[in-house]
Amino acid sequence: MNINLFFTLINNHLKCCGDGDIDEDNYWDEEHRRRDANVMLDDYISTHFANVNLILVGDLNDNLNDPDNSNIFLNFIQNSDNYQFIDMNIALGSSNNWSWPGINSSYSASHFDHILITNELFDEFENEGSLVQTIRLEEYFDGGWSDYEKYISDHRPVGLSLKFNP
């Protein structure tokens, strides 16, 4: 049995906020900065981690399903031979499972916390037993969301389990 269980994990937290539109004339626009960060991340991954099991995770502070003209992740989404957001079904699904429920905020619920894998892990993610899901930890707190947000975070974690075949 020769399984490559080694992988590289990049944890990131991109700039928050914005109005949902990329202002091409304003370098400091939040969406512009996040899109530029993703272009740089793609270049970094391609340059330093070609042919490596790589997982990029984090609070990336934007929606995967935005229209193309305002989607900061388009460089990854359109490069589906090399990258896959394995939490796309969460982003396209019920807001009950989104990572940021928007409770006690003027912003509405969104799915901001993502997991991106490189093509070296596509087969493992397709294996029976692999799973990605938002973990609703507030259900385990006596005070529910109020206690979870007070003690942990205003975001729910997104978990990944990869099944490697021998």
Summary of the structure (lengths in Angstrom):
residues: 166
radius of gyration: 16.7
end to end distance: 5.9
largest distance: 54.1
contacts: 444
relative contact order: 0.16
helix: 33%
strand: 19%
